[in-house]
């Protein structure tokens, strides 16, 4: 009887312990884990009480009291925060090995946090009881540790790395073969470019049901396998890997598969009959490949199919011939049909009406014509209808659309519809040739209308006095002929694009807390900038360029310090100084204040805007020198315009001084940094920002919305003097360099030959001397050169790219230049002497100065040393002085002690 009593007492003791709190060792382990974390939003504030089982994210066993689950997944209220890499509540820092003390841990979820500074800890492989490990979107870096293969009980493993800037990779994936219990594996966006035997390792997982290896740069895919061990696989996603192959034969043995995604690769050849063996398929995505055709029977047995994606596969011919290859059972069940961007022709009659279960249709980007069949307007489940960029016509009435109660997204742009529109969430009618005024009922639709995109039409008239009753998120009426003042706007608005119209009056003087993109360029707005702009604290892009705005730039714009990416105020009549508070805009990528009446010096606070890609201060009245910090602090700068001031393109200002050598530290060294693409996406629509006017190859060009492709410096029309620094050659990815119309002296640096991407070089109208460096002939992309009106001499370089620059006018005003394409000839000896002297003139002058100084020092100490050390020399020297001057004689021995 004793043993049962003993165990009963033991059980009672354990239950009493559990009731009072968790195990002390596990509590201390979690506290040590918390101590190494960075928790900016204090998400772990509850981790204080004695009972750790009540802490947020901690789940304990109801029987043993041990910690079983640790769920610290980060949540997002706004997916845009995740998409653009803004994770205000993400945990970071280090992961303490104290987690090893959680011996009973079965579930660990650290997903959607930000551990970008560290790699996945190796000791995770020692958490032997783990069944679930989710590190997706946590932005770990470096190599995935093979020690994870020790987790033999693991059922779920998610290492996907979407929307992370880190490079997490797997080179050898054979460790996966030991995880025989694995059911779910997601490795998407993990770099697996060297994982040659990935499929062989996956084939050792007999229980696997879900496999996602999309966008992993898989190196290849075997066409066949000696045996297939993953016959229970239900989901296979290897999209986005650029796999260049025919369809693998082992695919047709995956008879349990329900979801197959092979899109965005380079699969080619024919889609065979064997595809019909996959009878359980619900989702088939073959889009964005290079198939040459498809067997007529490829879809013949796919009755369970509800999603068919054949976007961008190069199919041509009559669309009904392709649609009719679906069996009648599939036509009745299909819900999502995507034939976007092929070369299909014909109309929708006779086949589309039969697909009554459709919820999404995307036939955009083809050559389809005719009208929309009347029965399509009876598809009561339809939520998305994309027919843009075809040749459809006919009238769409409000009555027809009223039947589509669930329709949320409609895009009919680039057709010739005559339509009236009813209750929607998204309305896209851009480039549709609309020439009339907007109907009043458009603004009185259901409160569900969120997206309105009617740009690039010829719409006239004025907007209503108020739109504050409409629950709009996105409003784009750009590039039309609208006029009048701005209406009162809804507080829900996130994107407003009214650019390229004829609006007048002041810009909005209302605080819109959700507004992210405000694009009002190329109108006739006037008056001062309102303080309300500063209170729109979500603002990311502010483009009010090419208007008639006046007054000073509000200093309160510095309040947008962590949000504002683009500030474009070019071509207004703004005056005064640039506020120092702009230096608080640490996320700023584009700052364009050109073509205004701004004055004073460039504020040094701008050096803290370290994300600047485009800085354009041209055509103002700035003064002072070019700040050295431009090259020392703005290390990702790609477009620098100071033209027509007194310094670099800061062109057309009154900038003066020399070009600092620190300019060589700018980011034009390794090509275009892909992470600075100034292109934004909102909903289904693109939002573009940024314009630069550069003088390139003798022409003023507008680089509108393509700043991420341009790397230029324009310092023309200033008062710069001194020499061109040799460090400019370090800008090896620079494409355009304009230093014309200054007072630069010295020679053209030979180091320019290292700027291998240079296309245009303009140093005209300066005071440069010496020869034109032969290294220019090695610049294979150089297509425009202007060295006119300087004091250059010697032979014009020849060979390679210089042979194409045969316009004599680009060398005019240099009377001592000789050789083609000028008419002045020069001898070989003269050329050699001049080129050798000029290419080394700096070193010769330096050597002369050093020789003179050293000669003086050595000569002085030889004479003075002899005078001190030799009595006879002193006697002789001073006797000679006595004989030349009529002075009393004295004893020279008194110079030294007896």
N, C-alpha and C positions, 0 to 999 in steps of 0.2 A: 504493500500500500504506500510505502514511502516514496517510490519514484513518481507515481501519479501526483501525489501531493506536491512534490518538489516542482514538477513541471507546471502544475496549476499556479503555484506561487510565482514561478518565473514569468508565466504569461500575464498574471495580474500586475507584476512589476513593470513589464514592458508597456502594457496598456497605460499604466499610470504615468510612465515616462513620456509616452507619446502625447498624452493629454496635456502635459505641462510644457511641451515644446519639443524642438528637434534635437538631434544629437549635437553635443557641443563641438565635436571635431568637425562635423559638416558645417555647422554655423560659422566656425572660425575660418574654414576653407573658403566659404563664400565671402566673408569679410575681406580676406586676403585677395581674393579675386577682384572684388570691388575696388580695393585700394589701388590696383594697377590700371584701372579703367579711367578713361576720360568721359565724363557724363555731363555734357553742356546744358542739358535741360533737366537735370536732377531726376531722371527717370527711376533711379533706384533709391528714392527718398525713404521708401518704406523699409529698407534694409537696416533697421535699427532695433526693433523689438527683440525680445528674448526668443520668441517662437519663430524661427526662420521659415517654417512651413506656411506662414501667413504672408510672407514677402511676395511682392509682385514678381511673377514669372517663375516662382518656385512651387513645385508640386511634390508632395510627400506621399508615401504609401500609407493607406488607411490602417494597415495591419502592423507593419514593421516600424513605421515612422521614418524610414530612410528616404532621402531625396531621390526621386525617380526622374523628374523632368526639370529642365532649366530652359525656359522659353523667353529669350530676350530679343525676339524679332522686333525690328523697328517698324513702326507704322507711319503712313503718310496720309495727310489730309488732302494733299494735292499731288497728283502724279507728276506734274511738271517739275516739282521739286526734285523728284527722283530722276527724271529724264535729263535735267540740266545739271545734275550732280550736286544739288543743294540739299544737304541732309542735316538740318538744324538740330534734330534730336538724336542723331546717330551716336552710338557708343564708339569709342576708339581707344587708343593707347595700347597696352600690352595685355596678354592673357596669362595669368599666373598659373604655374604648374600645381597650385593648391587644388585645382579641379581633380587631380588624381586621387585626392582623399574621398571623393564622392564615389565610393566603390560600387554603389548600386545604381548609378546613373544610367538610364536607358534612353533618354531623349534630350538632345542638345540642339538648340536653335539660336544661332547668332546672326541670322539673315538680315540683309538690308541695313547693316551698320557700316562703319568705315574704319577698317583696320589696314589702311593703305601703307603704313610704315612697317608692317611685319609680315612674315610668312605664316602659313598654317603651322601651328606647333607640332613637332614630331611626336610629342607625348600624347597627342590625341589617339594615337594608335594603341595606347595602353589602357584606354577606357573600355575594357573587354566586354562589358555588359551592354554597350550601346546598341540599340536597334534603329535609332533615328539620328541622323546628323545632317543639319541644314546650315550651310555656310553661304548660301546663294546671295549675291549682291553685297557681300560684306567686304569686297575689294581687298582681299589678301593679295600679296605679291609673291613673286619668285616661284620656285618649284613646289608642286604639291608633294608632300613627303610620302614616299612609298610605304612608310610605317602604317598608313591607313589600311593597308592590306591585312593587318593583324586583326581587324575588327570582323571576325568570322561570323558574329551574330547579327551584323548590320543588315537591315531590310531596306533602308531608305538613305540614299546619299545624294545630296544636291550641292555641287560646287560651282554652279553657274555664276558667271561674272559679268552680267549685263550692266551697262552704264557705269563701268569702272575704268579709270585711266591706268590702272596698274596692269602689269603683264604677268598674270598667273599662268603657269604652263605645266605641261606633262610631257616629258621626253620618252620615258619608258613606262608603259602602262600595264606591264605584265603582272604587277602586284594586284591588279583587279581580280585575277584568276582565283585568288584565295578567298574571295568574298562570296562563297557559294550560296549564301542565303539571300543575296541581294535581289530585291523585287523592283526597285526604282533607282534609276541612275540618270542624273542630269549634269552634264559637263559643258553646257553651252557657253560660248564665249571664253572658254579656256584654250590657250594656245597649245595645240597638239600637232604642230607642223612636223615634229620629229618622231611622233608616235607611230612608227611604221607598222607594227603588228597589233594595232588597236582592235581590229575585228577578231583576230585569233584570241585575244584576251577576253573580249566580250562573249565569245562563243563558249567560254568555260563557265558561264553563269546560267545554269539550267532553269533557275526560278525567275529570271528576269522578265518583267512584264512591260516596263516603261524604259525607253532609252532615248535621250535627247543629247545629241552631239552636234547641234547646229552651230554654225559660225565658229568653228574651232580650227579652221585651216588644216583639215585632215589631208595628209599627203597623197593618199591613194585609196582605192577600194578594190578588194579582190573580186574578180568576176565570178569565181566559183569557190566552194569550200568542200573539202573531202567528206565532211559530215556537218549537219546543222544541229546544234545543241540548244538553240534558243527558240524552239518551236512554240513556246507559250507567249512570245512577245506580242503585246497588243498595240503598242505605240512605238514607232520608229521615226525619228526626226533627225536628218542629217543635212538640213537646208543650209545654204550659204557657205559652202566649202570649196566652190569652184572645182569640183571633181570632174575631170575630163575622162569620160568613159562611156561605154554603152551600159545599159541597165544590167546590173548583176543578176545572174541566173538563180542564185540562192534566194532571191526575194520571193520567188513564186512558191517557195515551200513554207512561207510564213502564213500558214492557213488560219491562224488565230488573230491576225493583225486587223485592227479596226481603224487605225490612223497612220497614214504613210505620207511623209513630207520629204520630197526630194527636190524642192524648189531652190532657185538661185544657185545652181551649179552649172556645169557644162556637159551634162549628159547629152548624148547624141544617138543617132540611129533611129530605129523604128520602135514604137511602143507595141509589144507583141501580143499575140492571143493569150499567152500565159497569164497576163494581168487579170483575166477574168476568173482565175483560180482563187483569187483573194475575195471570196464571197462575203466575208464579214466586214469588208471595208465600209466605214462610214465617211471618212475624210480622205480624199486623194488630192494631193497638191504636187503638181508637176510643173508649176509656172517657172518662168525665167530659165529655160534650158534651150537646147538647140536641136530638138527632135526634127527628123526629116519627114515624119509621117506616123500614121497609126493604123494598126490592123482594124478592119471593120468589126471584128469580133472581140476587140480588147475589153469593151465594157459589157459584153453580152450577159454576164451573170452577176453583175454588181447591183443587185436589187436593194441592198441596204445603204447604198450611197446617198448621203445627204449634203455633202460638200464636194464640189468639183472645181479645182483651180487649174486653169490652163492659160494663165496670163503669160504673155511674152514668150510664147513657144514657137512663133514663126509660122503658125498655121494660116493657110489662105484658102480662098474659094468661098462657096456659099455656106453661110453659117448654119442653115437648116440641115445640110448634109452631115455636119459634125454633131449637131444636137440629136439627130435621129439615130445616131449610133448608141445612144443610151437606150436600154430596154424600157418598155412601157412601165414596168414596175419601178424603175429608177426615176423616170420622168414624173411619176406621181409623188414620189417621196423626196425628191431633191429640194433642199432648202436654200443652198448658197451656190450661185453659179457665177464664175468669174472667167470671162473671155477677153479681158482687157488687153489692149495694145497688141493685136495681131493684125493680119491683113485680110480680115473677113469682110465679105460683102453680102448683099441680099437684104431682106427685111425680116421682120419678126413674126409675120403672119404664118399660121399653119403649124407652128411648133411651140412657141412660147406660151400660148394659151393653155397648153396641156399641163404645164408645170405649176399647178395650182397651190402647191405647198411652199413656194418660194418666199423667202424672207429677205434675201439680199441678191441683187442683180447688178453686175458690173460688166457692161459691154462697151465701155468707153475706149476711144482711141482706135477705132476701126473705120471701115468705109460703108457702114450700114445706112440704109435709107428707108423711105416710106414713113408711115405713121405708126404710132403705138397701138396695137390691137385693143379694142374696147374691153375685152375680157381681162386684160392685165389690170385695168382699174378696179377689178373686183377681187384682186389678190389681197384679202383682208389681213394677212399676216405680214405683208411687205413693210419692212422698216428702212431699207436702203435701196435707192434706185439711181444708178450712175450711168448716164447715156451720153456724157459729154464727148465732144470731138468726133462727131459722125456727120451724117447728112440727113438727119431726121427732119420732118416738117409736120405741119398740121396744127390744129388748135387744141389746146388743153384747157378744159373749162374747170371752173371751181367746183362744179357738180361732180366731175370725174374724180378730182382729187379728194373730194369729201368722203369718198368710200374708203380711202386708205387711212383708216383711223390710227394705225400704228406707224405711219411713215414718219421718220425722223431725219433722214438725210436724202436730199434730192439735188442732183447736179445735172443740168441740161445744157450747160454752156457749150458754145461753139456748134450750135445747130441753128435752125431757122424756125423755131417754135413760135407760135402766137399763143400766149398763155395767160391765165389768171391762176392765182395760187391761194391755197387755203392753209389750214392748220399744219405747221411744220416745226421742226427744231432747227433744220439746216437748209438754207436756200442758196444755191449757187447758180448764178446766171451771168457770169462774166463772159465777155467777148461774144455776146449774143446779138449784137446789132440793134439793141433797144434804143429807140430815138425819141421816145415820148417822155412825159413826166412820170414820176413814180405814183402809182395809185394810192389814194388815202387809205384803202382797206389794208394795204401792206403793213401799216403800223398798228392796225387794230386787230391783228391776228390773235390767236391764243397766246397766253403767257408762256407757252413752251418754246416759242421762237427764240433761238439762242444765237444762231449763226446766219448772217446775211452777207453774201459776197456777190456784188453786182458791179464789179469793176470793168474798165475798158469797154464802156458802151458810149452812147451819145445822149445820155439822160440829161434833160434840162430842168429848169425850175428850181424851187427852193424846198428845203426840208421843213417839216412842221415846226412850229415854235417850241414845242416840247416833245421829247421822246422818253421822258422819265417814267412813263407808265409801261414801257416795253422792257422785258427782262432779257435784253440782249447781252451776250458775252462778247460777240465778235461782229463788227460792222465795217465792211470794206466797200466804199463807194468811190474808190479812186479812179482817176483817168476818165472822167466824164465832163459834163458841162454844167454842173450844179453851181448855184450862186447864192448870194444872200448871207446872213449871219449864221453862226453856229446855234443850233437849238439847245435847250436844256437836255442833258444826257442822263441815261439811266445809271444808277449807282452800281449795277452789276457788270458794267462794261470792263472787259480786260484788254481788248484790241480795238483801236479806232484808226482807220486809214481813210482819210479824206483828201489825200494828196492829189495834185494835178487837177484842180478844179478852179472855180472862180469865187470862192468864199471870201467875204470881207468882214471887217470889224475886228474886235478883240478876240483873242483865243480864249478858250473856256476858263472861267473864273469860278470853278467849282471843284471841290475836293472829291476825287474818285479813288477810293482806297484800294480798289481791285485793279485799277488801270495799269497794265504792263507795257503796252505799246501805243504810243501816240505819234501818228504820222500825219503831219499837216503841211508838208512841203509843197512848194509851187502853187501858192494861192496868193491872196492879197490881204492877208491879215495885217493889222496895224496896232499901234499902241504899245504899251509896256508889257513885259512879261509878268503875269500875275503870281502872287505868293502861293496861290492854290496849287501850282505845279509842285512846289516843294512838299506840300502836304499829301500828295498822291504817292504814298510811300512804297508802293509796289512797282513803281515805274522802272522799266528796264531799258526802253528805247524811246528817246525824245528827239524827233526830227521835225523842226519847224523852219527848215532852210527855205531860201528863195521866197521870202515874204517881204513885208514892209514894217517889220517890228523895229522899235527904237528903244532908247533908254539904256540902262545898265543891266548887266547880267546879275540876277539876284544871287546874293551870297548864300541864301538859304538852300540853294541846290546841293550844297554839301551835306544836307540832311539825308540825301539818298545814297549814303555812303556804301552800303553793301549790295545795292540792287542795280544801279544805273550802269548799263553796258555801253550805250551809244548816246552821245550828246552832239547833235548836229544843228548848228545855228547859222550856217554859212549864208552869205548873200542876203543880209538884212542891213539895217543902219544902226546897229548896236554900238554904243560908245562907252568910254570909261576904261577902267582897268579890268583885267581878268581877276575875279575874286580868288584870294588864296584858299578859300574853303573848298575849291574844286579839288584840291589835293586830298580831300577825304574820300573821294570817289575811287576806292581801291579796286573796284571791279571794272572800271571804265576801259573799254577796248577802242572806242572811236571818240575823238574829240576834234570837232571841226568848227572853228570860229572864223573861217576865212571870209574875205570880202565883206568886212564890216568897217567900223571906224574906231576900233579898239586901240588903246595906246598904253604907254608905260612899258615896264619890263615884264618878261615872262616870269610868273611867280615860281619861286623855287619849290613851293609845295607840290607842284606837278610831278616832281621826281618820285613821289610816293604812289603815283598811279602806275604801278609796275606792270599792269596788264595791257597798257596802251599798245595797240597795233597800228593805229593811224592817228597821227598828230598833224593837223593842218591849221596853221595860223597865218596863212598867206594873205597878201593884199589887205593889210591893216596899217597902223601907224606905230608899231612896236619899235622900241629902241633898246639900246644896250648891246651886250655881246651874246653870242650863242652859248648857253650854259653847258658846262662840261658834264653835268649830271645827265644830259640827254643820252650820252653814250655809256655812262657808268651805271645808271639806274633803270633806264627803259630798255631792257635787254631783249624784249620780244617785238620791238618797234619794227614795222615793215614799210610804212609810208610816212615820210617826214617832209612836210611842206611848210617852208618859211618864206616863200617867194615874195618879192616886193615889200620887204621890211628892211631891216638892215642886217639880216643873217639868213641861214640855210633854208629847204622850202618851208620855211618861214619866208618864202620869196615875196618880193614886193612889199617889204617893210623898210625900216631904217636901222636894221641890225648892223653891227660893226664888229671888229675884232677878227681873230683868226679862227680857222676851223679846228676845233680841239681834236687831239689825237685819240681821245676816248671814243670818237665816233666809230672806231674800229671794233668796239665792243658790242655794237648793236647786233641784232639777231640774224643779219643776212649772211649766215655762214653755212648752214646746212640745208637750205631749201625752205619751202613753205611749212611752217608748223601747223599740222592738220588740226590741232586743237583750237586754232583761232579762226574758225570758219564763221564769218559774221552773217549767218543765215539762220533764221529762227523758224520754228514751226508751231502753229497754234491750231488745235483741232485738226481739220482736214486741209488747212490752208497755210501757205507759206507767208512769212513776214520777213521782208528784206530791208536792210538798213545800211547806209553808208555810201557816200559819194566823194570822189576826189578828182580834182581837175589838175592834171599834170602836163607839163610841157615835155613831150617825148618825141624825139625824131623830128623836131622842128614844128610840131603841131600841138595845139592845146587839146588834150583828150579828156573826156569824162569817163572815169572808171566808176560806173554806178553799179552798186550791189555786187561787185566782184573784187573787193579789196583783198580777199584772201589769196588772190592770184597775182598780186602786184607787189613788187619790192622796189621802192624808188626813193631817191633823195633829190629834192629840187631846192637848191639854195641860190637860185638865180636872182639877179636884180637886187642886190644888197650892197653893202659897203665892206665886204670881207676883204681882208688883206693878209699878207704873210704867205707861207707856202702850203701846198696841199700836203697833208700829213701822209707819211708812208703807210700808216696804219689803215688807211682807207682800203688797201689791198686785202685786208682781212675780211671785208664784206663779200665773201666769195659767192653768195647767191643773189647779190644785187643785180637788178635788171636794167635800171635807168638811173643815170647820174648826171645832174645838170648843175654846173657851177658857173654858168655864163654870166657876163655883165657884172663883174665884181672888180677887185683890184688885186687879185692874187698874183704872186711873184714866184720866182724859183722855177724848178723844172716839173714836168709831168712825171710822177713817180713810176719807176719801172714796175713796182709792185702791183700796178693796175692789171698787169698780165695775169695775176692770180684770180681775178674776178671772172671766172669762167662762164657765168650766166649773163654777163653784161651784153645788152642789146643796143643801148644808146649811151653815148658819151658826148657831152657838150661842155667845153671849157672856153668857148669863144669870148672875145672882148674882155681880156684880162691883160696881165703884163708878164705872162709866162715866158721863159727863155729856155735855152738848151735844145736838145733834140727830141723828136717824138720817139718814145721807147719802142724798140723792135718787138718787145713782148706783146704789143697790141695785135700783132699778126697771129698770135696763138688764140685769140678770142673768137671761137668758131661761130658765136651767135651775134657778133657785132655787125649791125646793119645800118647804124647811123653814127657818124662821127663829125664833130664840128670843132676845129681848133683855130678858126679864123681870128684875125686881128689880135695877135700876140707878138712876141719877139722871138719866135722859134727859129731854129736854124738847122742846117745839116740836111742829110738825105732823108726823104720820106720813106719809112719802112715799106718793104715789099713782101710778097709771098702770102699764101693762105688767104685769110679773110680780107687783108688789106687790098688785094687785087680787085675786090668788088666795090671798094670805096673810091671810085674813079671820077668823082665830081670835083673839078678844080676849085670851086667856090668854097669848099669846106677848109681849104688851106690859105685862102686869100688874106692879105694883110700881114703876111710873114715874109718879108722880102728876101730873107736869107735861107728859106727852104728851097730845096732843089730836088730834081727827080720827078718821075711821073707821079700824078697826072699833071703837074705843072709843066710849063714850057722851059723852065730854067734847068740846065744840065749841071752836073757837078762831077768832078774827077773822083777816082777811087781814093787817092791819097788824102784829099781834103775831107772826104766823108769819114775816113777812118780816124783822122786826127780830131775832127770836131766831135764825132760820136763818142770816142774814147774819153776825150776831155770832159764832155758834158755829162756823160753817164757816171763819172766818178768825181765831179767837181766838189761835192760836199766833203768827200774824204780828203781830197787834196788840200782844201782850205783848212780843214781840221789839222792835217799833218803839219802844214806850215805854221799854224798858231802854236802847236805843241813844240815844234823845233825851236822857234824863237824864244819861248819861255824857258825851255830847258837849257838852251845855250847861254841865256843871261844868268841863270842860277849857277850853272857850272863854272862859267867864267868869273863870276863875282867871288865864289868861294875859293877858286884857285889863287886869285890875286890876294884876297884878304887873308887866306890861310898862310900864304908865303910871308905876308907882312907881319903876322903875329909870331911865326915860328922861326924866322931867319933874321938875326941881329944885323948881319952885313947888308941884307936886302933893305932893311929899314933905314940904315945909315945912308945908303946910296940913294934911296927913293926920296927921303926928306932933304938931303943935300941938294938934289936936283931941283926940288921945289924952292929951296932957299936961293938958288942961283937965278931962278926965273922971276922971283918977286923980291922987291926991296923991302924986306921985313927984318927985324932983329933975329939973329941966329939963336936957336935954343938947342938943348941937349936932347936928342931923340931917345936916349936910354931911359928917360923918365917915363916912357910909355909903359914900362914893365917894372915890376918889383925887383930890387936888387937880389 
